[in-house]
Amino acid sequence: MGNGQTDAHDLRHLVSDSPRIMVVDGSKLVRRLIGDVLRKQLPAVEVVACAGLAEARAALEAAPVDLVSTALVLPDGDGLQLARVVRQAAAQRYVPVIVVSGDAQAHLESRRFTEDVTDYFDKGNGHQALATFIRGYVMPEPIPGAHVLYVEDSRTVALATRRMLQSHGMQVTHVISAEEALAWLRERSAGDDAPGVDLLLTDVYLKGELSGRDLLQAVRGELGYGKRRLPVLVMTGDENRVNQMGLLRDGANDLVLKPIEERLLVTKTLFQLRLAGIRESGIGNRE
């Protein structure tokens, strides 16, 4: 989902009690629907609704915002142009910019999103899911009992990442190889509570014969767990777009690019956990 263009100055979560969120979409109905759902999720939110690039530019010049959600296609431009405008505006360099599109997965797989885009969202998931996603950025909330299977062979990296996840209420089981993770999942595959974990987080390059990509392929192939049954987030420092595309096409729900930025990691993890529940209940398809 995105590139996480932040620095040490922005490693803190947004903690505003009254977040100001810009919603940019050419459809008045869509703007209203997203705004209504956001106000239900975040009662103190101020929604800045804009019909296009020009309105958004004027609003950004008038006052800063905490997050921008934009359609990919706008009446007078596109979401990628808007992302550049946001980065050029005063005090907006590190504001999260989320691009919403029905073609988001295709854009993600082809790595066509620019570095100005923080994250993307597939509008097919619905406005309720989008509001949940946005809330994860501006006001992340733990999911009691959420269990993450984490695969990382560097104990130093693992310690820091585990602390990030555990500080948000997640239970973390850490293993150091794809072989160990696969054995763990196989052991639980026949049980009533299979797959035995809510989300798999794995590095790509691991010591041993199997890589994180091999593990991903086994989860989707041998074990037969789909993206909703067992979400998989893959951490990678590989900037090769072809390799990134391959991971997504093999069934990764999303990528977390290294070096790991806490807000992005936690937001992506919580969102995938919530989205699985939203899809199962049908909430994401009501809009």
C-alpha positions as CSV (number, residue, x, y, z in Angstrom):
1,M,0.0,0.0,0.0
2,G,2.2,3.0,-0.2
3,N,5.7,4.2,0.4
4,G,5.6,5.8,3.9
5,Q,7.5,9.0,3.0
6,T,8.2,10.1,6.6
7,D,11.2,10.9,8.7
8,A,12.1,10.9,12.4
9,H,10.2,14.1,12.9
10,D,7.0,12.2,11.9
11,L,7.4,8.9,13.7
12,R,4.7,9.8,16.2
13,H,1.0,8.9,15.7
14,L,-1.4,11.7,14.9
15,V,-3.0,12.4,18.2
16,S,-5.3,15.3,17.5
17,D,-8.6,15.1,19.3
18,S,-10.3,17.0,16.4
19,P,-8.6,15.7,13.2
20,R,-9.1,17.7,10.0
21,I,-9.5,15.3,7.1
22,M,-9.7,16.4,3.5
23,V,-11.9,14.2,1.2
24,V,-11.4,14.9,-2.5
25,D,-13.8,13.3,-5.0
26,G,-15.6,14.6,-8.1
27,S,-18.9,13.0,-6.9
28,K,-20.9,15.0,-4.4
29,L,-22.6,11.9,-3.3
30,V,-19.4,10.1,-2.6
31,R,-18.0,13.1,-0.7
32,R,-21.2,13.1,1.4
33,L,-21.2,9.4,2.1
34,I,-17.5,9.3,3.1
35,G,-18.0,12.4,5.3
36,D,-21.0,10.9,7.0
37,V,-19.2,7.7,7.8
38,L,-16.2,9.5,9.0
39,R,-18.3,11.6,11.4
40,K,-19.8,8.4,12.9
41,Q,-16.3,6.9,13.4
42,L,-14.7,10.1,14.6
43,P,-17.4,12.4,16.1
44,A,-15.0,15.3,16.5
45,V,-13.6,15.2,13.0
46,E,-13.7,18.2,10.7
47,V,-14.3,17.0,7.1
48,V,-13.0,19.3,4.3
49,A,-14.8,18.2,1.2
50,C,-13.4,19.2,-2.2
51,A,-14.6,18.4,-5.7
52,G,-11.2,18.5,-7.4
53,L,-7.6,19.6,-7.5
54,A,-8.3,23.4,-7.5
55,E,-10.6,23.3,-4.5
56,A,-8.2,21.1,-2.6
57,R,-5.3,23.5,-3.4
58,A,-7.2,26.5,-2.1
59,A,-8.2,24.6,1.1
60,L,-4.6,23.6,1.8
61,E,-3.5,27.1,1.4
62,A,-6.2,28.2,3.9
63,A,-5.4,25.8,6.6
64,P,-3.4,22.5,7.2
65,V,-5.1,19.1,7.4
66,D,-4.2,15.9,9.2
67,L,-4.9,13.5,6.4
68,V,-6.0,13.6,2.7
69,S,-8.2,11.0,1.0
70,T,-8.5,11.5,-2.7
71,A,-10.0,9.7,-5.7
72,L,-7.5,8.6,-8.3
73,V,-9.4,10.3,-11.1
74,L,-10.5,13.9,-10.5
75,P,-12.5,16.3,-12.7
76,D,-9.4,18.6,-13.1
77,G,-6.5,16.2,-12.6
78,D,-5.8,13.1,-10.6
79,G,-4.9,11.9,-7.1
80,L,-1.2,11.7,-7.9
81,Q,-1.1,15.4,-8.9
82,L,-3.0,16.2,-5.7
83,A,-0.4,14.2,-3.6
84,R,2.3,16.4,-5.1
85,V,0.3,19.5,-4.3
86,V,0.0,18.3,-0.7
87,R,3.7,17.8,-0.4
88,Q,4.4,21.3,-1.7
89,A,2.0,23.0,0.8
90,A,3.3,24.5,4.0
91,A,3.4,22.1,6.9
92,Q,2.0,19.3,4.8
93,R,5.1,17.4,3.8
94,Y,4.5,14.4,6.0
95,V,0.7,14.3,6.0
96,P,-0.7,10.9,5.0
97,V,-2.2,10.9,1.5
98,I,-4.5,8.0,0.7
99,V,-5.5,7.4,-2.9
100,V,-8.9,5.7,-3.4
101,S,-9.5,3.8,-6.6
102,G,-11.3,0.8,-8.1
103,D,-8.0,0.1,-9.9
104,A,-5.9,0.4,-6.8
105,Q,-4.7,-3.2,-6.8
106,A,-3.6,-2.9,-10.5
107,H,-1.8,0.3,-9.7
108,L,-0.2,-1.2,-6.7
109,E,1.0,-4.3,-8.5
110,S,2.5,-2.3,-11.3
111,R,4.0,0.1,-8.7
112,R,2.6,3.1,-10.5
113,F,1.9,5.0,-7.3
114,T,4.5,7.8,-6.7
115,E,6.5,8.4,-3.5
116,D,4.1,11.3,-2.7
117,V,1.3,8.7,-2.0
118,T,1.4,7.3,1.5
119,D,-1.1,4.5,1.0
120,Y,-3.9,3.3,-1.3
121,F,-7.4,2.0,-0.7
122,D,-9.5,-0.2,-3.0
123,K,-12.9,1.5,-3.1
124,G,-14.6,-1.8,-3.7
125,N,-14.1,-2.5,0.0
126,G,-16.8,0.2,0.8
127,H,-17.0,3.5,2.6
128,Q,-17.3,1.9,6.0
129,A,-13.9,0.2,5.5
130,L,-12.4,3.4,4.2
131,A,-13.5,5.2,7.3
132,T,-12.0,2.4,9.4
133,F,-8.8,2.7,7.4
134,I,-8.6,6.5,7.9
135,R,-9.3,6.1,11.6
136,G,-6.4,3.8,11.8
137,Y,-4.1,6.6,10.7
138,V,-5.5,9.4,12.8
139,M,-6.6,7.5,15.9
140,P,-5.3,3.9,15.9
141,E,-7.1,1.5,18.3
142,P,-6.0,-1.9,19.4
143,I,-7.9,-5.1,18.5
144,P,-8.1,-7.2,21.7
145,G,-6.8,-10.7,21.2
146,A,-5.3,-10.1,17.8
147,H,-2.6,-12.7,17.2
148,V,0.3,-12.1,14.7
149,L,2.8,-14.8,13.6
150,Y,6.0,-12.9,12.9
151,V,8.9,-14.3,10.8
152,E,12.2,-12.5,11.1
153,D,15.8,-13.9,11.5
154,S,17.3,-10.7,12.9
155,R,16.8,-10.7,16.6
156,T,17.5,-7.0,16.9
157,V,14.9,-6.1,14.2
158,A,12.5,-8.6,15.7
159,L,12.7,-7.1,19.2
160,A,12.0,-3.6,17.9
161,T,9.1,-4.8,15.6
162,R,7.6,-6.9,18.3
163,R,7.5,-4.0,20.7
164,M,5.8,-1.9,18.1
165,L,3.0,-4.5,17.7
166,Q,2.7,-5.3,21.3
167,S,2.4,-1.7,22.3
168,H,-0.8,-1.7,20.3
169,G,-2.2,-4.7,22.2
170,M,-1.3,-7.4,19.7
171,Q,-0.1,-10.9,20.7
172,V,3.0,-11.8,18.8
173,T,4.5,-15.2,18.1
174,H,8.0,-14.8,16.7
175,V,9.8,-17.5,14.7
176,I,13.1,-17.1,12.9
177,S,12.6,-19.0,9.7
178,A,10.0,-19.7,7.0
179,E,10.5,-23.4,7.7
180,E,9.5,-22.9,11.4
181,A,6.6,-20.7,10.4
182,L,5.3,-23.2,7.9
183,A,5.6,-26.1,10.5
184,W,3.7,-23.9,13.0
185,L,0.9,-23.3,10.5
186,R,0.8,-27.0,9.3
187,E,0.5,-28.2,12.9
188,R,-2.7,-26.1,13.4
189,S,-4.2,-26.5,9.9
190,A,-6.5,-29.4,10.9
191,G,-7.7,-27.8,14.1
192,D,-11.1,-26.1,14.6
193,D,-9.3,-22.8,15.1
194,A,-7.1,-23.0,11.9
195,P,-5.1,-21.2,10.8
196,G,-4.4,-20.6,14.5
197,V,-3.3,-17.0,14.0
198,D,-5.0,-13.8,12.7
199,L,-2.2,-12.4,10.5
200,L,1.2,-13.5,9.1
201,L,3.9,-10.9,9.0
202,T,7.1,-12.0,7.3
203,D,10.4,-10.7,6.0
204,V,11.3,-11.7,2.5
205,Y,14.9,-12.7,2.9
206,L,15.4,-15.2,5.6
207,K,18.1,-17.7,6.7
208,G,17.4,-21.2,5.6
209,E,16.2,-22.8,2.3
210,L,12.9,-21.1,2.2
211,S,12.3,-17.4,1.8
212,G,9.3,-15.3,2.9
213,R,8.0,-15.5,-0.7
214,D,8.2,-19.3,-0.5
215,L,6.2,-19.1,2.8
216,L,3.6,-16.9,1.1
217,Q,3.2,-19.3,-1.8
218,A,2.8,-22.2,0.6
219,V,0.1,-20.3,2.6
220,R,-1.9,-19.5,-0.5
221,G,-1.2,-22.8,-2.3
222,E,-0.5,-25.8,0.0
223,L,-2.5,-24.6,3.0
224,G,-5.2,-22.9,0.8
225,Y,-5.7,-19.8,3.0
226,G,-7.1,-16.9,1.1
227,K,-6.4,-13.2,1.8
228,R,-9.4,-12.9,4.1
229,R,-8.8,-16.2,6.0
230,L,-5.1,-15.3,6.7
231,P,-3.9,-11.9,5.8
232,V,-0.2,-11.8,4.9
233,L,2.0,-8.6,5.2
234,V,5.4,-8.9,3.6
235,M,8.3,-6.7,4.8
236,T,10.9,-5.9,2.2
237,G,13.8,-3.5,1.6
238,D,13.9,-4.6,-2.1
239,E,13.1,-1.5,-4.2
240,N,12.9,-3.6,-7.4
241,R,9.3,-3.1,-8.6
242,V,9.2,-6.4,-10.5
243,N,10.0,-8.2,-7.2
244,Q,7.4,-6.2,-5.4
245,M,4.8,-7.0,-8.0
246,G,5.6,-10.6,-7.7
247,L,5.0,-10.7,-4.0
248,L,1.6,-9.0,-4.5
249,R,0.6,-11.4,-7.3
250,D,1.6,-14.3,-5.2
251,G,-1.0,-13.3,-2.7
252,A,0.5,-10.8,-0.2
253,N,-2.2,-8.5,1.1
254,D,0.2,-5.7,1.3
255,L,3.9,-4.7,1.5
256,V,5.6,-2.9,4.4
257,L,8.7,-1.3,3.0
258,K,11.9,-1.1,5.1
259,P,13.1,0.7,7.1
260,I,10.0,0.0,9.1
261,E,8.0,3.1,10.1
262,E,5.8,2.3,13.1
263,R,2.7,4.2,12.1
264,L,2.6,2.5,8.7
265,L,3.3,-1.0,10.1
266,V,0.7,-0.7,12.8
267,T,-1.9,0.9,10.6
268,K,-1.5,-1.7,7.9
269,T,-1.7,-4.6,10.4
270,L,-4.7,-3.3,12.2
271,F,-6.5,-2.5,8.9
272,Q,-6.0,-6.0,7.5
273,L,-7.3,-7.5,10.7
274,R,-10.3,-5.2,10.7
275,L,-10.9,-5.6,7.0
276,A,-11.1,-9.4,7.3
277,G,-13.8,-9.0,9.9
278,I,-15.7,-6.3,7.9
279,R,-15.7,-8.5,4.8
280,E,-17.0,-11.5,6.7
281,S,-19.9,-9.5,8.2
282,G,-20.7,-7.9,4.8
283,I,-20.3,-4.4,6.2
284,G,-17.8,-3.5,3.5
285,N,-20.3,-4.2,0.7
286,R,-23.2,-2.1,2.0
287,E,-22.1,1.2,0.5
